[in-house]
Amino acid sequence: MEPNLTDSASLIDPERRDIAPLGRTDLSSTWLALIRKYIRGEPDDGAFTGAHTPNVTPVTAAECAARLADADRVFAQWLAPLGRSAAQVAGIEPARIAVALNHMHHESRRLTMCDDALLDNVVTLAREVIERRVPGDFIEAGAWRGGVTILMRAALTAFGDLHRTVWVADSFAGLPAPDPASDLRDAIWHHVMRAVGLLQSDLDGVRSAFARAGLLDRRVRFLPGWFADTLPAAPIERLALMRLDGDWYDSTRDALEALYPRLSPGGFVIVDDYGLPTGCARAVDEYREQHGIDAPLEWANQQAVYWRKPL
Ligand SMILES: C[S@@+](CC[C@H](N)C(=O)[O-])C[C@H]1O[C@@H](n2cnc3c(N)ncnc32)[C@H](O)[C@@H]1O
């Protein structure tokens, strides 16, 4: 039985005279809490899987070790000059890689991998830019199954915004293959992440996930394809909130270059993967240095950072 996410009034029983009527703020936060449960796949009874097919076959440490050994062969010409193995470049032992990949499997019923701290961060920053009237749309580059963008769209309604658009950018074909010459560590991780299907999602599944929450409307726009192709030409004038979750050096750099110039002063950029052992942090640090950005980085959890574009 699916909850009725589109009808906030269904949360109120008119016969219950003993409870105070909910104010607009209470209704909004109750509805946002429901949306958060929805995108996190709770209850985990399979009701929220939509068009997505969960892949729950556990990955073993031995499988990760075998994939790293195979990476030694595939990336030999880049590893040889470094005198290092793929496992050494990846920087994490196979058992921990297996835990990380199985975490993604565990999350496979969800529409987002984000934890509570990251979802709080999105809601807090969305509210801040709406209340302070920072002009511009919201975007997530690296939307996967769309959970965070569903929450962004819900936040627009919850905090009374009537005009902004939420942009949903993803290949919907999984993680791209990084150029080993650009970032060898990303290329090795990509090789290993074949074990979880390279996080491939599908556009129709994401559309239905929005629709099931009653949030698929003209204020949600999709940008399917590689960031380097879609983002520079996207008809986005201004952004107030941009969230980057593309894992790799190239993906993060492409998204920053295309989108940061369109971020309004007072707007926020969130980078989900800054704390991961991929090239994401290098892309962020290089971009900030090249553009003289010294706004302090704040940590949203142990992995994601954000900063506010100075006014
Ligand atoms: C870790 S997942 C995103 C998780 C998601 N934000 C969530 O809430 O759980 C990374 C996503 O980025 C996408 N991606 C990475 N690099 C990309 C690129 N260069 N162009 C398009 N999509 C990309 C992948 O397809 C994948 O869906």
Ligand as a Chemical Component Dictionary entry (heavy atoms), coordinates in Angstrom:
data_LIG
# 
_chem_comp.id                   LIG 
_chem_comp.type                 NON-POLYMER 
_chem_comp.pdbx_formal_charge   0 
_chem_comp.three_letter_code    LIG 
# 
loop_
_chem_comp_atom.comp_id 
_chem_comp_atom.atom_id 
_chem_comp_atom.alt_atom_id 
_chem_comp_atom.type_symbol 
_chem_comp_atom.charge 
_chem_comp_atom.model_Cartn_x 
_chem_comp_atom.model_Cartn_y 
_chem_comp_atom.model_Cartn_z 
_chem_comp_atom.pdbx_ordinal 
LIG C1  C1  C 0  26.871 8.561  -6.946  1  
LIG S1  S1  S 1  25.673 8.711  -8.196  2  
LIG C2  C2  C 0  24.684 10.054 -7.630  3  
LIG C3  C3  C 0  23.899 9.738  -6.400  4  
LIG C4  C4  C 0  22.699 10.631 -6.166  5  
LIG N1  N1  N 0  23.002 12.038 -6.204  6  
LIG C5  C5  C 0  21.990 10.297 -4.891  7  
LIG O1  O1  O 0  21.229 11.127 -4.402  8  
LIG O2  O2  O -1 22.148 9.213  -4.364  9  
LIG C6  C6  C 0  26.571 9.441  -9.503  10 
LIG C7  C7  C 0  25.734 9.759  -10.718 11 
LIG O3  O3  O 0  26.467 10.663 -11.542 12 
LIG C8  C8  C 0  26.245 10.347 -12.887 13 
LIG N2  N2  N 0  27.397 10.899 -13.632 14 
LIG C9  C9  C 0  28.692 10.914 -13.223 15 
LIG N3  N3  N 0  29.456 11.560 -14.114 16 
LIG C10 C10 C 0  28.632 11.989 -15.111 17 
LIG C11 C11 C 0  28.833 12.744 -16.304 18 
LIG N4  N4  N 0  30.043 13.172 -16.661 19 
LIG N5  N5  N 0  27.767 13.015 -17.083 20 
LIG C12 C12 C 0  26.526 12.570 -16.726 21 
LIG N6  N6  N 0  26.276 11.848 -15.596 22 
LIG C13 C13 C 0  27.313 11.563 -14.793 23 
LIG C14 C14 C 0  26.118 8.840  -12.931 24 
LIG O4  O4  O 0  25.354 8.411  -14.032 25 
LIG C15 C15 C 0  25.427 8.554  -11.582 26 
LIG O5  O5  O 0  24.026 8.447  -11.741 27 
# 
loop_
_chem_comp_bond.comp_id 
_chem_comp_bond.atom_id_1 
_chem_comp_bond.atom_id_2 
_chem_comp_bond.value_order 
_chem_comp_bond.pdbx_ordinal 
LIG C1  S1  SING 1  
LIG S1  C2  SING 2  
LIG S1  C6  SING 3  
LIG C2  C3  SING 4  
LIG C3  C4  SING 5  
LIG C4  N1  SING 6  
LIG C4  C5  SING 7  
LIG C5  O1  DOUB 8  
LIG C5  O2  SING 9  
LIG C6  C7  SING 10 
LIG C7  O3  SING 11 
LIG C7  C15 SING 12 
LIG O3  C8  SING 13 
LIG C8  N2  SING 14 
LIG C8  C14 SING 15 
LIG N2  C9  SING 16 
LIG N2  C13 SING 17 
LIG C9  N3  DOUB 18 
LIG N3  C10 SING 19 
LIG C10 C11 SING 20 
LIG C10 C13 DOUB 21 
LIG C11 N4  SING 22 
LIG C11 N5  DOUB 23 
LIG N5  C12 SING 24 
LIG C12 N6  DOUB 25 
LIG N6  C13 SING 26 
LIG C14 O4  SING 27 
LIG C14 C15 SING 28 
LIG C15 O5  SING 29 
# 
